Amino acid sequence: MHIRNRNELIEYLELHAPSKAIARALQEGQVENLGAFKQILPVFQYGFIVKVISRFNKTWYVAIYASNIHEWRAQIIDTVPWNEWIGEFIANKLYQGDNPEQYREQAMKGE
């Protein structure tokens, strides 16, 4: 499966949400694509991170990473590795995320 845009990223996550609570929050809450990262811990893989906020203000960071050439996985992660954000270098909104200026600042801080 190829993920080519934000809609496909969110569709993948809706089908493969790591928990029922996240699946529900994807429908009822807020969703933010944080963009692409060259290495996401603890999986040590390239991928995307999506921030999901439930209507009760519970926040999850979900990594969607390639485990094989055509196979993706979704996993909850504890922190966003901003120093690994690569959206600045790729002229594609999927990779840049929903708010690239804000993410660029985060990446520069290395938080």
N, C-alpha and C positions, 0 to 999 in steps of 0.2 A: 504494500500500500504506500502510495506517495501522499504526503501532506504538502499541499501547494499554497494554501492560504489560511487565513484566520478561521474561516468557517469550517474548513476541513479539520483543523486542529481541534476546535471545540466539538465538532461532531464525533471525532475519534474519542475524545475524553468522555463525552456523554455515553458512548457505547462501552467504554472500558474504564469507567470511574473506579478508583481503588476502594470506594465504600459507597453504601447506599446514601449516606448523608451528603456526600459530595455530589452524587448524581442528582439528588433533590435540590441542592444548592445551585447547581448549574441551571436548573429550570426556574428557581424562585429567587435567587440571589444575584450577586454581581460577579462578573467574570472579567479578568484582565490578562491579556497575553503580555508577559514580560519580555518576550523575545527569545533569541537563541543564545546559547551558552556553549563554549567549547568543551567544558568539562563540568559535569554535575555530580556532586558527591551525594550519597556514597556509592553511586553506580559507576563513577569514573567514565562516563560516556558523554558524547555530544548530544544536545537536544534542546527542547524548549521548556519554559516554565510558565505555568498558568496559575494565577492567583484567583482563588475562589472564596467568596465571602457569602455565608448563608444569610438568610433574612434575620437571623438571631445574632449576627455579627461574629460568628465563628469563622476564622480564616484558615485556609489550607494553601500550601504551595505544592503544586503537583508537577513533577517532572515527566515529560513525555520524551522518551529517548529511543534511539534506534538500537535494538539488540542484535539485529541482523540487517542485511541490505534492505529487505522488504518487510521487516517486522518491527513494530513499535511496542513499547511498554509504557505504562503509566504507574508512577509511584509517588507517594507523599514524601516530601523532604522537609527538613527542619528549617533550613536557612537558604537564602538566595545568594549564590556566589557572584556578587556583582563584578568582582575582578575578572571573571570569566565571560562576561557579556560581550558578544561579538556583533551586535546589531549595528554598531557604528560603521562597520566595515563592509556591510552587505546592503545594497540598495534594493531591499525587498521588505515590504511592511510586515510580513510574517516574521522575519528575522529581527527587525527593528523593534517590534512590539507595539503596543497601543500608545505609549507615551515616550518616544525615543529620547526627547530632550531630558526628561526627568531621569531616565535610565542611564544616559550618558553621564550625568552628574553623579549618580550613584556609583557608576563604574570608575569614575575618576577618583572618588573618595576611597574606592576599594573596599567598601563595606559589604 
